[in-house]
Amino acid sequence: MSQETPQIPNVDALHEGMQDAHHWFVNNTDLLIGYAMNIITAVLILFIGNIITKMIANSVSKMLKKRDLDKAVIDFVHAMVRYLLFVIVLIAALGRLGVQTASVVAIIGAAGLAVGLALQGSLSNFAAGVLIVAFRPFKSGDYVEIGGVAGSVDSIQIFQTVLTTPDNKMVVVPNGSVIGSPITNYSRHATRRIDYIIGVSYSADLKKTEQVIRQTLEAEERLLKDKGIQIGVVELADSSVNFVVRPWCRTEDYWNVYFDMLKAIKIALDENGIEIPYPQMDVHLNKIAE
C-alpha cells in the first residue's frame, strides 16, 4: 500500500501573509484607536446622559412639588422630561459613532409618523393625558367615577390613569376613555349631601316620624346644620310611605356619617314604635255561596 506524502505548508507564503497583516495593523492603528474611542465615548454618553437625565427630571419634580402642584401632574411632567431628554442623549451618542444626526432625526420622524398611524389609539391616549393635566378635572387622591369605574386617583401617566378601588384593586383606565366619558368627582367640593329614602308604615304618624328623624339628625355634630336638613314625603309606595332625608356633611366624613346616621334613624324609629314595613300584599278571599 502506498502512503500519501503529507503536504508541507508554504512557510514563505505564511510569513508573507503575517507581514501584510502586521503592516495593515501598523498603518491603520490610528483608525482603529479612533473607532474604539468613538465607541467608548458613545457608551459613556449613554451612561452619563442617562444619569443626568434622571437628575434633571427629578429636579423638575422637586421644583413642581415646592409649588404645591398635584402629584399626578408632577408624575406626568417627570415622565415627559425624562423621555425627551433621553432621545436627545441617544441622538448625541449616535452622532459620536459617525451617524449623520440629521438622517437620524429624519428617520425618527418617519418612524414616528408610521408608528403614529399604526398606534392612533395610543396617540389619542397621549393627547388625552395632556388635556387631563391641562384642565385638571381631578387630582391625585380624588375619589372619582370614570366610565363606570370608581376609585381614588393614584397617578396620571402618559397613556393611562391609574385608580385604586375602595377594596384596594388597581384599575388602569386609558386616558382616551377618561376624556371620552363622563367624569364624576366626588372629592372636588368640600361638602356633600347625603340622600336617604326611609319607608314607614301607612299606619305611622307622619308628623311624629318627621320629628323623630329631625331630632336624630340634629343631635349629630358632624352634620352641617347651616346648610339645612331637608325631610319630606317623596312617595306613597306599595307597602310604605317613603320619606326623603337630605342632610349635609363634610366630604371626608361622608361614609362614616352615612352609616352612623342610618343606624341612628332605625334605632330612633324603633324606640318610638314607628314601623319600617316589609314589602307586603293584601289577599282578599271571597266566599261564593252555594
Secondary structure, DSSP 4 states (H G I P E B T S, - for coil): -PPPPPPPP-HHHHHHHHHHHHHHHHHTHHHHHHHHHHHHHHHHHHHHHHHHHHHHHHHHHHHHHHTT--HHHHHHHHHHHHHHHHHHHHHHHHHHTT--HHHHHHHHHHHHHHHHHHTHHHHHHHHHHHHHHHH-SS-TT-EEEETTEEEEEEEE-SSEEEEE-TTS-EEEEEHHHHHHS-EEESSSSSEEE--EEEEE-TTS-HHHHHHHHHHHHHT-TTB-GGG--EEEEEEE-SS-EEEEEE-EEEGGGHHHHHHHHHHHHHHHHHHTT---PPP------PPPP-
